[in-house]
Amino acid sequence: MNIIGRRKIWFTLSLLVIIPGIISMIFKWATIGYPLNLGIDFTGGNLFNIEFKSNVTVAGIRAALKEINLEKSGIQLSGERGALIRTPVLDDKRQDEFLTTLEKKVAPIDKGKLRIDKVGPVIGKELTQKAVLALLVASVLMVIYITIRFEFKFGIAAIIALLHDVFLTLGLFSIFWWEVDSAFVAAILTIIGYSINDTIVIFDRIRENLKKRKKGEDLETLVNNSILQTLARSINTVLTVVFVLVALLVFGGTTIRYFTLAMLIGVVSGAYSSIFNASPLWVVFKRLEGRKA
């Protein structure tokens, strides 16, 4: 399998997947002001702390809320009869409709224990900026670490591969307008950590083979052999994670659906970029260095 020799194909496939997502984010930012479908963690809303007079389930509450177009609300049970429900911002009329629907379709509400709070964004503009700053700082630190352990070009190739995973995940969420909440941010950070780990394993094998490089051995051949030597490990690792994520996606319920979906996209993308993007990019950088020299 000549992975390095077909690097232009892998780069093209990546661009074909990433560019539509970037276009979608730019278009939606220009038309509706948001590149992604921001959930109430970003936009704020109402928080209902409700004690029912009989046992309830998340599925039952969500089915009732679907009738008033609030099925995407965050629902967390507290005990067998209590529920913490986060909704978008509701005026007095919508609040009454919300409570009436729950009483009719789910169970009577203990009005003496009912608590309604209006909450601001959990993340908000400031924390979003801090998250982006944290990502930039992490990227710089990873480049420094990889430069010290390997070389600077390895670090740049690794960061480009990470950006591939991030933009692919963001782009698909923008295209399909899946909801983004605070758990999505956690998923993105997890994806970055997972992807860089797989990339480092391949880079380490390349470094080992460079030390044992035979006279006259072509660089592309050496890197390609290094990828193939770690390919089984990379595939087995990603498959074990994918199996768990698919199970969570099917049986985990609505609450963690988009978190799991983001993780699934990012993990698969991370495996792809580690194998087909990071190391081929390093080869390209080395070729350019040779031409300049």
Order of alpha helices (4+ residues) and beta strands (2+ residues): alpha-beta-alpha-beta-alpha-beta-beta-alpha-beta-alpha-alpha-beta-alpha-alpha-alpha-alpha
